[in-house]
Amino acid sequence: MACFEENNPCDIPTGAVLGALGELFPGIGAGDLRFLYHGTYNVFEVRGGYIFKFPDRSLRNERGLNLIRRENSVLELLRPHVSVEVPRFEFVSSDPGLPFVGYRKIEGVSLSRCYEDADGGRRLSVARRLGRFLSELHSPEVYRAYTARWPSGFTPDSHRRYWESYHRRLGEEVYPRLTQAQREWMDELFTGFLKDDGNFRFAPRVAHCDLDATNVLVDPSSFRVTGVIDFEEARVWDPAADLLFYGEGPEFRERLLSGYSLPTGPNLEQRTRFLHDRAPLIYIQTGIDLGYPSMVDAGFEMLSIRMAGSSDRNC
């Protein structure tokens, strides 16, 4: 299954993008833009050397501007601590009516676009490199630096309360759209996760929180990891959120974990499986909230795959 974001059409007019970029790139035209994907942002490659991100229409406001500014600050904090390249924002707009950000393109392509072309050895090399990167990101040093700047009230207990509240909200907003079998499956998923105290004995860390093969850049010839992108959801959380990668197969995930040098805490498999399997409901609920029927449909398609016991790669 292809990711929703990779098939989601652009929702900002080309004229608006060109108008915003005109002062930065004199003489820019539609031929200088290449639309890449639309998730939280509409993402464009500009003149082959820059990446510009324009928030989804629901975020073309003060919230979107604040999201961009926060991501910029997080990247500045993380950069000295990680050995993989991350975006360095060069252009940050100040207009809440049309917020955007731009940075020099990190060379490489998304792992999702070339994974099938790689042999087993190259795939496992990428996995181990990701394990080392995540060891850096999840380190106590990054956690201390982050919480010194942005004090966090997040604890394993608050994590449990969050998912309890989330489950109740699903019951009100999403469950009426589910079949009986879908409700039972999701109830079992949440109940099994919430009742096990071992799932709430991890050490909180700074996590990417949206890490999959679409956000990992590699050289398509050598499969060297060249960068990690899209940190807008980074926050203090359960670090298990970054250790999913079920869709790339058990060997990939095992090699990633072999390169991960930090304690994972108890019940890693249950924690990661829960975070992986609850993903369809994010699409369904967000699609309902924003009035995006195609996003709701993508969530239901993903839910069917999860219920069948499969893992849809890259999502």
N, C-alpha and C positions, 0 to 999 in steps of 0.2 A: 504493500500500500504506500503510495506517495504521500508525503506530508501535506496537510491542508495548506500550510504556508507556501509551499512550492507551487501550488496550483491556484492560489487565491489571487484574483486579478488586482491590479493596481487601483487604488480608490482616490488618487489625487490627479487632477488634470495636468497634462504635460505642460500647458502654458503656465500653470502656477509654479511648477518646478523650475522652468526656464526663467521665469520672472525673479524667483528667489536667488538663482545662481548667476544672473546676468552681471552683477557687479563683480563677482569673484572670477568669472570666466567671460571676458568680453567676446561678443560674437558667438556665444554658445547657441547651438541649434538642436533640434530634436534628434538629429543623427549623432550627437555627442552623448546621448543618454542610452544606457542599456538597463532595462528593468530586470531586477534579479528575483525578488520575492516580496511577499507582503504578509507579515505577521504583526507584531507590535508596531513595526515600521514598514513603510514602503521603501525598499532599498534599491538604489540605482548605482551602477558604475558610471562614472563621468569621465569622458575622454580617456578611458582605458587606464587611468592612474589613480583615481579617487573613488571612494565610496561615500555616498550621501544617503542619510536616513531621514525620512519624513514620517512622523507618526501617523498611525491609523486615524481616520476621521474622528473617532471617539476621543482622541488625545490631541487634537489640534486646538489646544487651549493651554491654560496655565499649568494644568497637570502634566501635559506632554513636555512643556518647557522644563518643568522641574525634574521630570524623569531623565531628560537628556543631561541636565546639569549634574544630577546625582550620579549617573553612570560615568560621566567625565571625572568626577571626584574619586569614585571607586577605582577607576582605571589608574589614575595618578597614584593612588595609595598602593595598589597591587604591583605596579610595574617593577619596583626594585626587588620584589620578593619572588618573582617567577622567571623561569629561564626560557619560556616560550613567548614569542612576540604577541602582544595584545594591541588593540587600536590605540592610537595617539590622536585625540581629537584636535584638529587645527581650526575648524570653523564651527562655532556654536552660535546659533542665531539668538537674538534677544526678543523676538516677536512672538508672543503667545498665540497670535492668530495663525501663524505659520512657522512653528518651531522646526528646526532641522539641525543636523550635525553632519560634518564631513571630516574625513581623514584619508591619508594616503593609503592606497590599497596594499594590504599584506599579500605578498605573492602566494600563489597556490589556489587550489580549488577545494570545495567542500568534500570531505571524505565520503559523504553520502553519494556524490556524483561519480566517484571512481572506485568505490569499495569492491564492486563485482569484478573489476579489472585486475585487482591485486591478487598475487598468489598468497598462500598461507603464511609464508615467512614474513612478507612485507606487512600483512595485516597484524601479525603478532608483534612486530617491531613498533607499529603505531600504538598498539594497545599498551605495551610496556612504557612507551614514552608518555602516554597520557597518565599512566599510573604515577610516574615521577612528577609530572606537572601538578596533578591533584594533591600529591604529598606536599608540594610547596604551597598551593592555594589553601589547603586545609591546616596549615601549620599553626602551632600556638603563637608564633611571632606575628603572622597575619591577623589572627584573631585579636591579639592584644592591640595591634596598631589600629585595627578597624573599630573596636569598641572604645578605644581611647578617644576617637574622633566622633563616633556615633554610638553612644551608650545604648546597649540593647537590653530589653527586658525579657529576651527570649530564654527559656529554660526548657528542659525536657517535659516538665509538668505543663508549661504553657503550650507546648507542642501538642500534648494530648488534649488539652481543652480546645485547641484550635480545631483538631479533627473531629472532636465530639460535636462542636458547633457546626462544622462544615457538613457533617452527616445529617444533622437536624435540618439544615437549610436545604440539602438535597431532597429530603423527604417532602418539603413544602413546595419546592420549585421544579424539581426534575422528575421525581418518582411518578407523578401523575402521567408522564409521557412514556414510562417504561412498561414493558410487559411484566406479568407476574414472575416469569423466570428471570428477567433482568433485575427486578427488585430483590429477589431472593439471593441472586449471585452477589450483588453489591452489598446487601446487608451482611452476608457472610464474610465478605472481604473486610468491611469496616469493623464488625463485631470481633472477628478473630484478631485483628490488629490492636484494637483498643483495649481488649481485656488482658493482654499479655504485658505485664510490667516490664519485661525485658526489652520491649521496644522503646522504652523511655529511660534508658540508662546510658545513653551515648553522651559524648562530650560535644557540645555545640561548637561549630566552626563556621568560618566564612565559606559559603558554597556558591557556585555559579548559578545553580537552580534551574538551568535550561540547557544543560549540556547533553548534546547528542551528536551524531555524525554530521549533521548539517552545520554545526558551529565549530567544527574542527577543520582547519585548513592543512592540506598536504601538497607537496610537490608531486604532481601526477606521474612523473618519471621515476623518481627515487622513493617516493612515499615517505619522505622526511616530513615530520610535522613542522609546519611553518608558522602557525598561529592559532589562536583561539579567539573567537569573536562573540558579540552579543551578550554583554554582561548586564543588561538592564534589570534583570531579576536577581542579581547577586545580593546576598544578605546573610545574616547569621541564621543558621538552620541546621537540620540534621545533615551531616556530610554525606550520608547514604544517598541523598538526592542526586549526586554527581556520579554514582557508581552503578548506574542501571545497565545500559548497553546490552540488553537481552537480545535485541534484534540482530546483533552482529555475531551471535553464536556463543556457545559455552567456552570455546577455546580462547576467543578474543577477551571475554570477560575474565577468565581465569588469569590470562597473562596480564591484563590491566591490574588486577588485584595483586599479582606477584610483584609488580613494580610499585605498588602503593606501600609506603614504609611506615604509615601511622597505624595505631590501634583503631580497629573498626568499631569496637563496642559489641555488645551482645546482639544476637538475632539479626545479623546483617542481611541474611537472605530474606527473612520475613519483612524487614523494613524496606529493602529495595523492591521486593515483589509487590508490596502494597503501593508504593509510590509509582511503580510502573503501571499497575492495573487500574489505579484510580484515574489515570490520565484522560480516558474518554469523557468522564463527567465534567472535566474542566472545559472541554470543547462544547459539550452540550449546554452547560450552564452559562458560559460566556456568550455563546451564540444566542441563547434566549435573552440574556440581559441586554445585548447590543442590537438585537434584531437582525442577526445574520443567519438566515436559514441554511446556507451552505455549510456554515461552521457546525450547526446542529447536526446536519446530515453526516458530516465527517466524523463527528463524535460517535454517532450511532454505528457507523461502519467500523470504527476502531473498537467499539464495545463488543461487537460481534466477534472480532478477531480475538480479543482478550478472553471472551467467554469460551471460545473454542480451544483455548490453551496455547495460542500462538503468540508470537511477538512480531509486531510490524516494525521493520527496521526504519531507523532515522526519525521516529516520532516519539 
